[in-house]
Amino acid sequence: MELKQQYPDRLIGVNRLASSPALAVASGITPENAAQLIPCVDYVLVATGIRSDFHNIDATKLVRLLKVAEFSPAPAR
């Protein structure tokens, strides 16, 4: 899933303006869009984006997401 460019740009703007030292995305992170979103925020919370069904994590999706996160740049501030 490709994100509209506005979404990452808005996250970067919010992160720069936030009074809190950290910004998190709590929904919508998948192995396919993680490279676009991770550099925009300090934390991500994942669940449905890496599930194989309602109760189970898909190990392949989890590994792919972790690899993307490992090589993503630090958040832009």
LINKA-V253544 format. One record per pair of residues at least 4 apart in sequence whose C-alpha atoms are under 7 Angstrom apart, sorted by sequence separation. I is the first residue (numbers start at 1). J is the second residue. D is the distance in whole Angstrom. If there is no record, write none. Layout:
((I | J | D) (I | J | D))
This chain:
((3 | 7 | 7) (5 | 9 | 6) (6 | 10 | 6) (7 | 11 | 6) (8 | 12 | 6) (9 | 13 | 6) (10 | 14 | 6) (11 | 15 | 6) (12 | 16 | 6) (13 | 17 | 6) (14 | 18 | 6) (29 | 33 | 6) (30 | 34 | 6) (33 | 37 | 6) (34 | 38 | 6) (37 | 41 | 7) (47 | 51 | 6) (52 | 56 | 6) (58 | 62 | 6) (59 | 63 | 6) (60 | 64 | 6) (61 | 65 | 6) (62 | 66 | 6) (63 | 67 | 6) (64 | 68 | 6) (65 | 69 | 6) (66 | 70 | 6) (67 | 71 | 7) (68 | 72 | 6) (29 | 34 | 6) (51 | 56 | 6) (52 | 57 | 6) (51 | 57 | 4) (52 | 58 | 5) (50 | 57 | 6) (51 | 58 | 5) (15 | 23 | 6) (50 | 58 | 6) (50 | 61 | 5) (50 | 62 | 6) (25 | 41 | 7) (24 | 41 | 6) (29 | 46 | 6) (23 | 41 | 5) (24 | 42 | 6) (25 | 43 | 7) (26 | 44 | 6) (27 | 45 | 7) (23 | 42 | 5) (24 | 43 | 4) (25 | 44 | 5) (26 | 45 | 5) (27 | 46 | 7) (30 | 49 | 5) (22 | 42 | 6) (23 | 43 | 6) (24 | 44 | 5) (25 | 45 | 6) (26 | 46 | 7) (29 | 49 | 6) (30 | 50 | 6) (28 | 49 | 6) (15 | 41 | 7) (8 | 36 | 7) (12 | 40 | 5) (8 | 37 | 6) (11 | 40 | 6) (11 | 41 | 7) (31 | 61 | 6) (1 | 32 | 6) (2 | 33 | 6) (34 | 65 | 7) (38 | 69 | 7) (1 | 33 | 6) (8 | 40 | 6) (31 | 64 | 6) (35 | 68 | 6) (39 | 72 | 6) (42 | 75 | 6) (31 | 65 | 4) (34 | 68 | 7) (38 | 72 | 7) (39 | 73 | 5) (41 | 75 | 5) (30 | 65 | 7) (39 | 74 | 6) (40 | 75 | 5) (39 | 75 | 4) (40 | 76 | 6) (35 | 72 | 6) (39 | 76 | 7) (16 | 77 | 5) (15 | 77 | 7) (12 | 76 | 6))
